[in-house]
Amino acid sequence: MGRWPGVVGVGVLAVVGAAGVLVGIFTRDFSQEPWPPTEESFEGWSPEEGWSAHYRADPAPDEPVLSPFHLVPDPIGSLLLANVEGDPDEVYLGFEPQWFTGGWAGEGLVVLGWRTDGRVDVFHEAGIRLDPELYRITGEGMHRMAEREFRPRTLEFGPTGAHMDLGFDDLEGRRVELFVRETDPRPRRPFGLLAPVGGAAVRPPALPLVLLRDFDFVRRRGTEIRLIIDGRQHDPDPLVFPMAGARVWFWRYSPRSVVVRLNPEDRVLAEPVVPLAADPPAWSGSSQGTWVDGVVGPHGRVELHRFARGVDGDTVMVALHPPLPHLTALAPGSRAHGRFRISSHPSLGTVDGEWTVAAETGGRIRMELIPTGGWSPGPAPRSANLLFRVVDLFRGWPATYRWEAVLETAGPHAGGSHHLDARWIRTDGEPPTDAVPHR
């Protein structure tokens, strides 16, 4: 989901030719900072007392439980990215077919056309319902959206790899043909990946978590491959080094993706978490489709430590240590902070970061989330780990995001609801310039 920016083939070859840099690349540590056990104390928090010192001495008559973490799934079941940046069209650098599995968007085929101007065209079948705002995450955003009939219409994945056969007309009425048929029977070593789609976003509306299971590259041996626009065939981009012992093209795919957006940018009326079960000290609830788990401390307040959302049989979870304080019970001037970790299937690795909460007078609460730890990959073949080491973009792009939010009471007659004004910003001001070596 998203074109990986840039071409640096010559630069990469120069880098791997320098012995000192080469040693640094191969010895770079991928180990995660250990996740603390739940019984480990933290500054201002303890398992016995929680955040007691940060709460008002006299409980207010109504202290609703509010959750600032929301996971919104996008029903993209599989995808394939086809790049021709080395032999581009006058309009397009590549295409990305996606299969939508249903849900809010409907079921069927969507094809993104990655343009030379950094924007994206969105072609979709009849019956697919898409929000143009979602494509603000794609570099410079969306150019145009158009309904199309795809003939032929094949996007499949099997033991020997990918089979794609698609045809449609672009915005200028030119015929676009995409074809891949892999037949190499040798064993494969797919792996999990957090796609660096957010690394190119200028004005991100959310933190995009495009988690690609069984990710792999299209092999060159035994593969028929072509991308034709208006009768002209464009050469596919090759990857500069082999993957799992096989020479491959820089066309890649995931037959099973897990796509969610963390905390979409919003100015909304935040309603209290709906309690589902309470067996003190355990507590659970639901907020906008996100499952919420917490604990009731000796102070009687609920502190939240886990947020999760199911996505087509998988689960994406945000864990906090220490737990988030009961936001509406905080005393003015109090401040709390901690760590968070986003995880799903073990093969997909984790995203680590920090959270901060500060209570002000008048019931206003300021919050921040920063994925300072970036992405740590899960188990992967050596060739994939080399790719992660050479290109910092894969691991580092989440750390360039920061979520800022202000939570304020909506008034005495709002039933505990609060106004939430939130946004994501790029902390470095510009998208990363790292590139994927594929020439």
Sequence and secondary structure as in RCSB ss.txt:
>XXXX:A:sequence
MGRWPGVVGVGVLAVVGAAGVLVGIFTRDFSQEPWPPTEESFEGWSPEEGWSAHYRADPAPDEPVLSPFHLVPDP
IGSLLLANVEGDPDEVYLGFEPQWFTGGWAGEGLVVLGWRTDGRVDVFHEAGIRLDPELYRITGEGMHRMAEREF
RPRTLEFGPTGAHMDLGFDDLEGRRVELFVRETDPRPRRPFGLLAPVGGAAVRPPALPLVLLRDFDFVRRRGTEI
RLIIDGRQHDPDPLVFPMAGARVWFWRYSPRSVVVRLNPEDRVLAEPVVPLAADPPAWSGSSQGTWVDGVVGPHG
RVELHRFARGVDGDTVMVALHPPLPHLTALAPGSRAHGRFRISSHPSLGTVDGEWTVAAETGGRIRMELIPTGGW
SPGPAPRSANLLFRVVDLFRGWPATYRWEAVLETAGPHAGGSHHLDARWIRTDGEPPTDAVPHR
>XXXX:A:secstr
        HHHHHHHHTSHHHHHHHHH          TT  BTTBBTTTBTGGGB SS  S         EEEE 
EEEEEEEE TTS  SSEEEEEEEEEESGGG EEEEEEEEETTS EEEEE TT    GGGGGGSTT EEEEEE   
SSEEEEEETTEEEEEEEEE TTS EEEEEEE    S    EEEE GGGGG SS SSEEEEEEEEEEEEESTT EE
EEEETTEEE   B SS BTTB EEEEEEESEEEEEEES  EEEEE   EEEEEETTEEEEEETTEEEEEEE TTS
 EEEEEEEEEETTEEEEEEEEEEE  GGGB TT EEEEEEEEE SGGG EEEEEEEEEE GGG EEEEEEEEEEE
E  S  HHHHHHHHH THHHHGGGGEEEEEEEEE  TTSTT EEEEEEEEETTSS         
